[in-house]
Amino acid sequence: MGWVEKRVTEAGRARYTAMFRDLKGDKRSAGTFSTERRAAKEWQRAEVELADGKIADRRRGLQTLRTYVETQWLPNHVIEATTLESYTYLLNRYILPELGSRRMAEILPGHVREWVTRMQDVLGARPPTIRKSKVVLDAIFTTALNDQITTLHPGKGVKTPPVATKPRAIVSSEQFDKIHAALEGSTMRLLVETDIETGLRWGELTELRPKDIDLEDGVITVCRVVVHLRSASWGNEKRFVVKQYPKDKEWRRVSITRTLADELKAHIDREGLGPDDLLFRQPVPEGPARRTLPSQPVDPSTLGLTEPNAQGRQHRHGTMTAYSAGCRCQHCKNAIAGYRASRRAAGRDAPRVPRTVSTDGHISNSWFRTEVWDKALATAAIGIHVTPHGLRHAHASWLLAGGADVQVVKERLGHGSILTTARYLHARPDAGDRALDALAAFRGASRQTDAAAHAEGPGNVDVAELRRAMATLEEMVDSLSTRPATVT
């Protein structure tokens, strides 16, 4: 039950404050007015809103979106480290610069629609980025609505540009063999072979340790995952954070073949790994990367000229002049590399300090893609672009194409829903070919029927059907007449 408190100002005028108690029992003010009657209406209205679950203190909705996010929402939001990194980037890049100065209670659906349009037309954000930013904004206002800071969720009903779903490029067994053969180093080949045979996520694969592998029974226990934070400015000093649970927060056991188990055992013995050591470690560079020069230099006079620049000048390919002018063809790169090599050989240049990767031993996904995977992919020349994560897709697709049970594949991959696993049922490249074969078989029979009908003349389809029925009946009569008589 609310009440009215009266006070007298220095000028001798009476002022009336509408008071009520919130859900915690604390006294709250619904405002101060010049008449007692107006104050009584306000505390009654405030109690009605409180009973309906609406805002209890209007002043909380007057804070800006930036203040709420930086002081309340983000510091007290329990999320994964990689999610926090992504959220912080989207907030600082797209959300707070556009909406951060607005008061929480004053942000309306129209403002959110204008923001989405501005992201697309002015900021040049792609539809996936717009959708992710909208997800973050919706999460902020869902929390604010639950905390009774706002009475409206401005993101409800606001649509974002559609995101096209691209078909997965599933590598075939023959294509994988070409990539595997093009990999440099036995360790990298074993890592990729383990990936394709187990379907582990990258963080699960690079966090494997010998204690996780039962070499006798051929079983790998997936119980941890490592995540790579791209920047140290998100409040984490460590770039590689190990979580004591995989993505689905459940341990799982993945069986492997006897051949892979023997190869892993030989790798552990050869490297002298202990139970807690990383199974695959980031290689340490032994020296600066050098471009491999051709054994027989190409004569620049046979290479032609570069495209005209802004001044209309052209330079001959395979020369340092063309490289300095901006040409980055293979011949110009070889020319500058040869020049630098000759200076080092003459002692006029010091060798470049080898570039290192900031890591605690875990293999960086970006390093693996640029230094190992992309080079092998270019050498293999399989005709499609496949990422390292695509090996997990291939693993699932191969299992289902081979007749494995969907539930077994789901548990092997650690999917949270069987619907995720079912997406790979028709992901094989030859699935479309099988569908076309079935269509051709059906249309072939249909076309034969149409040909027989048209052979009798256009428009005489019924006559053709009757003649086929008569022919079938005659065959039945002939077969009956040729049977031997039954002796009674």
C-alpha positions in Angstrom: 0.0 0.0 0.0 1.5 3.3 -1.1 1.3 6.7 0.6 1.9 10.4 0.1 4.7 12.3 2.0 4.2 16.1 2.3 7.0 18.6 2.6 7.1 22.4 2.5 9.6 24.3 0.4 11.6 27.4 1.5 9.1 29.5 -0.4 6.3 28.1 1.8 4.7 25.9 -0.9 3.6 22.4 -0.2 5.0 19.5 -2.3 3.7 15.9 -2.2 5.8 12.9 -3.0 4.2 9.6 -4.1 5.8 6.7 -2.3 5.5 2.9 -2.6 7.5 -0.3 -1.9 9.1 -2.4 -4.6 9.4 -6.2 -4.6 12.2 -6.2 -2.1 10.3 -4.0 0.3 12.4 -0.9 -0.2 10.8 2.5 -0.4 10.6 4.0 -3.9 9.4 7.4 -5.1 7.0 7.7 -8.1 7.6 11.5 -8.3 6.9 14.7 -6.5 3.8 16.8 -7.4 2.1 20.0 -6.4 -1.2 18.3 -5.3 -1.9 15.5 -3.0 -4.4 14.0 -5.3 -1.9 13.8 -8.2 0.7 12.1 -5.9 -1.9 9.5 -4.8 -2.7 8.6 -8.4 1.0 8.2 -9.2 1.7 5.8 -6.3 -1.4 3.8 -7.3 -0.2 3.6 -10.9 3.3 2.6 -9.8 1.9 -0.3 -7.8 -0.2 -1.5 -10.7 2.9 -1.4 -13.0 4.8 -3.3 -10.3 2.1 -6.0 -10.1 2.2 -6.3 -13.9 6.0 -6.9 -13.8 6.8 -3.5 -15.4 9.5 -1.1 -14.5 9.8 -0.3 -10.8 12.1 2.7 -11.0 11.9 4.8 -14.1 15.3 6.4 -13.5 17.0 3.1 -14.2 15.8 3.3 -17.8 17.3 6.7 -18.3 20.9 5.4 -18.3 22.5 5.2 -21.7 23.0 1.9 -23.5 26.8 2.3 -23.2 26.6 2.8 -19.5 24.4 -0.2 -19.0 26.6 -2.5 -21.2 29.9 -1.4 -19.7 29.0 -1.3 -16.0 26.3 -4.0 -15.7 25.7 -6.3 -18.6 29.1 -7.2 -20.0 31.0 -7.5 -16.6 28.2 -9.8 -15.2 27.4 -11.8 -18.2 28.6 -15.4 -17.9 29.9 -16.4 -21.4 32.8 -18.3 -22.9 36.1 -16.5 -23.5 35.8 -16.7 -27.3 32.2 -15.4 -27.1 33.2 -12.5 -24.9 35.9 -11.7 -27.5 33.4 -11.7 -30.3 30.8 -9.7 -28.3 33.3 -7.1 -27.4 34.4 -6.6 -31.0 30.8 -6.3 -32.2 29.9 -3.9 -29.4 32.8 -1.6 -30.0 32.6 -1.7 -33.8 28.9 -1.6 -34.7 26.6 -1.3 -31.6 27.9 1.3 -29.2 29.1 3.9 -31.7 25.6 4.0 -33.2 23.2 3.4 -30.2 25.5 3.8 -27.2 24.6 7.4 -26.5 20.8 6.8 -26.4 18.9 6.2 -23.2 17.7 2.6 -22.7 14.0 3.5 -22.3 14.1 5.7 -25.4 15.4 3.1 -27.9 12.5 2.0 -30.0 12.1 -0.6 -32.8 12.3 2.2 -35.4 15.8 3.1 -34.1 16.9 -0.5 -34.4 15.6 -0.7 -38.0 17.5 2.5 -38.9 20.6 1.0 -37.3 20.3 -2.2 -39.3 19.8 -0.2 -42.5 22.8 2.0 -41.7 25.0 -1.1 -41.0 24.2 -2.4 -44.5 24.2 0.8 -46.6 26.8 3.0 -44.8 29.1 0.8 -42.7 29.2 -1.9 -45.4 28.6 -4.8 -43.0 27.8 -8.2 -44.5 24.5 -10.0 -43.6 26.2 -12.5 -41.3 27.8 -9.6 -39.3 24.5 -7.8 -39.1 22.8 -10.9 -37.8 25.5 -11.5 -35.2 25.3 -7.8 -34.1 21.5 -8.0 -33.8 21.8 -11.2 -31.7 24.1 -9.3 -29.2 21.7 -6.3 -29.1 18.7 -8.6 -28.5 20.6 -10.3 -25.7 21.3 -7.0 -24.0 17.6 -5.9 -24.1 16.4 -9.3 -23.0 18.4 -9.0 -19.9 17.3 -5.4 -19.4 13.7 -6.4 -19.8 14.1 -9.2 -17.2 15.8 -6.8 -14.8 13.0 -4.3 -15.2 15.2 -1.6 -16.6 13.0 -1.2 -19.7 9.4 -2.1 -20.5 10.0 -2.6 -24.2 12.3 -4.9 -26.2 13.1 -2.8 -29.3 14.6 -5.7 -31.2 11.4 -7.8 -31.3 10.1 -8.0 -34.9 13.1 -6.2 -36.5 14.4 -8.3 -39.3 17.9 -8.5 -40.7 19.1 -9.2 -44.2 18.9 -12.9 -45.1 22.0 -14.9 -44.9 22.5 -17.3 -47.8 23.4 -20.9 -46.8 26.1 -22.2 -49.0 26.4 -25.9 -49.8 29.3 -27.6 -48.1 32.2 -28.7 -50.2 32.9 -32.3 -49.1 36.3 -33.6 -50.0 36.3 -37.1 -51.5 38.6 -39.9 -50.4 40.8 -39.5 -53.5 41.0 -35.7 -53.0 42.0 -36.2 -49.4 44.8 -38.6 -50.4 46.2 -35.9 -52.7 46.2 -33.3 -49.9 47.7 -35.8 -47.4 50.5 -36.6 -49.8 51.3 -32.9 -50.3 51.7 -32.2 -46.6 55.2 -31.5 -45.4 56.4 -33.4 -42.4 55.3 -36.7 -40.8 53.8 -34.9 -37.8 51.5 -32.7 -39.9 50.4 -35.7 -41.9 49.6 -37.7 -38.7 47.7 -34.7 -37.4 45.5 -34.5 -40.5 45.1 -38.3 -40.6 43.9 -38.2 -37.0 41.5 -35.4 -37.8 39.9 -37.2 -40.8 39.5 -40.5 -38.9 38.1 -39.0 -35.7 36.2 -35.9 -36.8 37.5 -33.9 -33.8 37.1 -30.1 -33.7 40.4 -28.2 -34.0 40.4 -27.3 -30.3 39.8 -30.9 -29.3 42.5 -32.2 -31.7 45.2 -29.8 -30.7 44.6 -30.4 -27.0 45.0 -34.2 -27.2 47.6 -35.7 -24.9 48.9 -39.3 -24.7 46.9 -39.9 -21.5 43.7 -39.3 -23.5 44.5 -42.3 -25.9 43.9 -45.9 -25.0 46.4 -47.4 -27.5 45.4 -51.0 -26.6 41.7 -50.7 -27.3 42.1 -47.9 -29.9 39.9 -45.3 -28.1 40.4 -41.6 -27.7 38.6 -39.8 -24.8 37.6 -36.2 -25.7 37.5 -34.4 -22.4 39.1 -31.0 -23.0 39.3 -28.3 -25.6 41.7 -25.3 -26.2 40.4 -22.0 -27.5 42.7 -19.4 -29.2 42.0 -15.8 -28.2 43.0 -13.5 -31.1 43.8 -10.5 -28.9 45.1 -9.9 -25.4 43.0 -6.8 -25.1 39.8 -8.7 -24.1 40.9 -9.0 -20.4 42.8 -12.3 -20.9 46.5 -12.5 -20.6 46.7 -16.0 -22.0 46.1 -16.5 -25.8 45.4 -20.2 -25.4 42.8 -21.1 -22.8 42.1 -24.8 -22.0 38.6 -25.7 -20.9 38.0 -28.9 -19.0 35.0 -29.8 -21.2 34.3 -29.9 -25.0 31.8 -27.8 -26.8 28.8 -30.0 -25.8 30.1 -30.1 -22.2 30.1 -33.9 -22.2 33.0 -36.2 -22.5 32.9 -38.7 -25.3 34.9 -41.7 -26.5 35.9 -42.0 -30.2 37.2 -45.3 -31.5 40.1 -45.4 -34.0 41.6 -48.0 -36.3 44.5 -50.3 -35.3 46.6 -48.6 -38.0 46.1 -45.1 -36.6 46.7 -46.4 -33.0 50.0 -47.9 -34.1 51.1 -44.6 -35.8 50.2 -42.6 -32.7 52.2 -45.0 -30.5 55.2 -44.7 -32.8 54.9 -40.9 -32.8 54.7 -40.8 -28.9 57.8 -43.0 -28.7 59.7 -41.1 -31.3 59.1 -37.7 -29.7 59.5 -39.0 -26.1 56.2 -37.6 -25.0 54.9 -38.0 -21.4 51.3 -38.6 -20.4 50.6 -34.8 -19.9 52.5 -33.6 -23.0 50.7 -32.2 -26.0 50.4 -34.9 -28.7 50.9 -32.3 -31.5 53.0 -29.2 -30.7 53.6 -25.9 -32.6 56.9 -26.4 -34.6 59.8 -24.1 -33.7 61.2 -22.3 -36.8 64.8 -23.1 -37.3 65.5 -20.0 -39.5 63.9 -17.3 -41.5 61.7 -18.4 -44.4 63.4 -18.1 -47.7 61.9 -18.1 -51.2 63.1 -21.0 -53.3 64.7 -19.5 -56.4 64.5 -21.3 -59.7 67.6 -23.3 -60.7 67.6 -21.5 -64.1 66.7 -17.8 -63.9 64.3 -16.6 -66.6 65.5 -14.0 -69.0 63.5 -10.8 -68.2 63.5 -9.8 -71.9 61.2 -12.8 -72.5 58.6 -11.9 -69.9 57.0 -8.8 -71.3 55.9 -5.5 -69.6 53.7 -4.7 -66.7 50.4 -2.9 -67.0 50.7 0.9 -67.4 50.6 2.8 -64.1 49.0 6.2 -63.4 51.7 8.0 -65.4 51.5 5.5 -68.2 54.9 3.9 -67.5 55.6 0.2 -67.9 58.4 -1.9 -66.5 59.7 -5.3 -67.5 58.7 -8.3 -65.5 61.4 -10.1 -63.5 63.2 -6.9 -62.5 63.6 -5.1 -59.2 62.2 -2.0 -60.8 58.9 -3.7 -61.6 58.8 -5.0 -58.0 59.4 -1.5 -56.6 56.7 -0.2 -58.8 54.2 -2.5 -57.3 54.2 -5.7 -59.4 54.0 -8.8 -57.3 54.1 -11.5 -59.9 56.3 -14.6 -59.3 59.1 -13.4 -61.5 59.4 -10.0 -59.8 59.3 -11.7 -56.4 62.2 -14.0 -57.6 64.1 -11.0 -58.7 64.0 -9.2 -55.4 64.6 -12.4 -53.5 67.7 -13.1 -55.6 69.0 -9.6 -54.9 68.6 -10.0 -51.2 70.2 -13.4 -51.2 73.3 -12.0 -53.0 73.6 -9.2 -50.4 73.5 -11.7 -47.6 76.1 -13.9 -49.3 78.4 -10.9 -49.6 77.9 -10.1 -45.9 76.2 -6.7 -46.6 72.9 -7.7 -45.0 72.3 -9.5 -41.7 69.9 -12.5 -41.8 66.4 -11.7 -40.9 65.3 -12.7 -37.4 62.9 -15.7 -37.7 59.3 -14.8 -37.1 57.8 -16.7 -34.2 54.2 -17.6 -33.2 52.9 -16.5 -29.8 51.9 -19.9 -28.3 52.3 -22.1 -25.3 52.9 -25.1 -27.4 49.4 -25.4 -28.9 49.2 -25.2 -32.7 47.7 -22.0 -33.9 44.9 -22.5 -36.3 45.8 -19.5 -38.4 49.4 -20.6 -38.6 48.4 -24.1 -39.7 46.1 -22.8 -42.4 48.7 -20.4 -43.9 51.9 -22.4 -43.5 50.7 -26.0 -43.8 47.2 -26.5 -45.1 46.9 -23.8 -47.9 50.3 -24.8 -49.3 49.3 -28.5 -49.5 45.9 -27.5 -51.0 47.7 -25.6 -53.7 50.0 -28.4 -54.5 47.2 -31.0 -54.5 45.1 -28.9 -56.9 41.9 -30.8 -56.2 39.7 -28.1 -57.7 37.7 -27.1 -54.6 38.5 -25.0 -51.5 38.4 -27.0 -48.3 39.3 -25.7 -44.8 40.8 -27.8 -42.0 37.3 -27.8 -40.4 36.0 -29.4 -43.6 37.7 -32.6 -42.6 35.2 -32.9 -39.8 32.4 -32.5 -42.4 34.0 -35.1 -44.6 34.3 -37.5 -41.7 30.5 -37.2 -40.9 29.6 -37.5 -44.6 31.8 -40.5 -45.2 30.3 -42.4 -42.2 26.7 -41.8 -43.2 27.4 -42.6 -46.9 29.0 -45.9 -45.7 25.8 -46.9 -43.9 26.7 -45.8 -40.3 23.8 -45.2 -37.9 22.9 -41.5 -37.5 22.8 -41.7 -33.7 26.2 -43.3 -33.6 27.6 -40.5 -35.8 25.9 -37.9 -33.6 27.6 -39.3 -30.5 30.9 -39.7 -32.2 31.0 -36.0 -33.4 29.5 -34.6 -30.1 26.5 -32.9 -31.8 23.9 -31.5 -29.5 21.1 -32.4 -31.8 20.6 -35.2 -34.3 19.2 -32.7 -36.7 22.8 -31.3 -37.0 24.1 -34.7 -37.9 21.2 -35.3 -40.4 22.5 -32.4 -42.5 25.3 -34.6 -43.7 23.0 -37.4 -45.1 22.9 -35.8 -48.5 26.2 -33.8 -48.3 28.2 -36.2 -50.5 29.1 -34.8 -53.9 27.7 -37.9 -55.7 24.3 -37.6 -53.9 23.1 -35.4 -56.8 24.4 -37.9 -59.3 22.4 -40.7 -57.6 19.3 -38.5 -57.7 19.8 -37.8 -61.5 20.3 -41.5 -62.1 16.9 -42.2 -60.4 15.3 -39.5 -62.4 16.8 -40.8 -65.7 15.6 -44.3 -64.9 12.0 -43.1 -64.3 12.0 -40.8 -67.3 13.5 -43.5 -69.4 10.5 -45.8 -68.7 8.1 -43.0 -69.2 9.7 -42.0 -72.5 9.5 -45.6 -73.8 5.7 -45.6 -73.1 5.3 -42.2 -74.9 7.3 -43.5 -77.9 5.1 -46.6 -78.2 2.0 -44.4 -78.0 3.2 -42.0 -80.6 4.2 -44.8 -82.9 0.5 -45.6 -83.3 -0.1 -42.0 -84.3 -0.6 -38.8 -82.4 -3.7 -38.7 -80.3 -4.2 -42.6 -80.3 -2.8 -43.1 -76.8 -5.9 -45.1 -75.7 -5.6 -47.4 -78.7 -1.9 -48.0 -77.9 -2.7 -48.9 -74.3 -5.5 -51.3 -75.5 -3.1 -53.0 -77.9 -0.5 -53.5 -75.2 -3.2 -55.0 -72.9 -4.2 -57.4 -75.7 -0.6 -58.5 -76.3 -0.2 -59.2 -72.6 -3.4 -61.3 -72.6 -2.3 -63.3 -75.7 1.0 -64.1 -73.9 -0.9 -65.4 -70.9 -3.1 -67.6 -73.1 -0.1 -69.0 -75.0 1.6 -69.9 -71.7 -1.4 -71.7 -70.5 -1.9 -73.7 -73.7 1.7 -74.9 -73.6 1.5 -76.3 -70.1 1.5 -80.2 -69.9 -1.9 -81.7 -69.0 -2.4 -82.7 -65.4 -3.1 -86.4 -64.9 -6.0 -87.1 -62.6 
